Amino acid sequence: MQALDKATKRIEVDSTGVRECSALGWKITPWHTFRSAVQETTYYYPRESNRSSPMLDHVRWRVYFTDDQDLPVLIIGDDLNPKQGKALLDYVLSRTNLQLEKREINVGAH
């Protein structure tokens, strides 16, 4: 079993699936319900800019997995420790045999 702690949230993975525990309770998602994996990169640009080509403000990324109802069941974001996030991502991908679909989003660009 692997576990990842993030403030008040704990994610555990084992042979049966993913268990997320928080102050609000816990949820178990079995591996067989995972249907897709999306790697999403969002580029943020300042809304107001005098430049002809806006400068990039910051970038965020996350990987999220959806279930058979297309609802997110697990989100791995850039706010996690990079080593722990990569280990969790690799483990979940190996258990689910899913391929990452890559998406890019531009926010605030003119």
N, C-alpha and C positions, 0 to 999 in steps of 0.2 A: 504494500500500500504506500502511496505517496501522498503527502499533505502539503498544502501551501497556505500560509497564514497571511492575511492582509487586514490589519486593524481589527475590525469586529467580524470579519468574514473568514471562514476556513473552508478550503476546498480539499476534499479527499478523493482519490481515485484508486480503484482496485479492480479485481477481475469482474465484478458485477456492474460497475458503472461509476458515476460521479455523484458524490454527496456534498452538497453545499450547506454549511451551517452558519447561522448568523444570530444576532440578538432576537430576530423575529421568528426563528425556528429553523427547520431543516427541510431539504428536498433531495430526493434520490432520483437520478435519471439513469435508467439502464442503457448500456451501450447499444442495444438493438434499436433504440428509438432515434439515434443520431442519424440525420439525413443529409446535411450539407455542412461545409466548412468554408467560411468567407474570410479572406484577409483584406481588411479595409484600411486604406490610407487616406486621411483627410488633410488637405492643404488649406491653411487659413491665410487669407490675405487681408490687409487693412481695407475697410469699407470705403474710406475716403482717401484718395491718393491723387497727387498732382502729376504723377509720372505716367508716361504713355504705357509702360509695362509695370504693373504693380509688383512690389517686392514681397517676397514670402515672409509672413510673420512667424508661423510655427507649423509643425507637422505632428499629427497624432496618428497612431495606428492601433488596430485591435484585430483580433481574430475571434470570430464568434461561430458557434455551432448551433444549428437549428434542429428541431425534432420533426417528427412526422406530421405535425400541424403547422410547420414553418415558424414556430416560436423559438426565440433564443433560449438555449438551455445552458450554455456556458460561454462566458466572455473572458478572453485573455487580452489584457490591454497593456499599453506601454507604461502604465503606472506600477506594474509589478517589477520585482527584481528581475533583470534580464535573464540571468541563468535559470532561475526558478520558472519563469514564464516559458522559456524555450524548452526546458525539461518537461513541463506540463503539456505544452503543445505537441512535442514529439511523441509523448506517451499516448495522448488522446488520438492523434492521427494513426499511430500504430494499432490501437485497439479498434478503431472504427473503419480503417482502410479507406478513409475519405481523402480526396484531393482538394487542395486549397483553390478556391475561385478568387481571383484578385480583382478588387474594385478600387477605383480612385474617385475622390470627391473633392471639388474645389468650392470653398466657402468664401464669399465676399469678393471674389474676383469680378472685375467689370468686363 
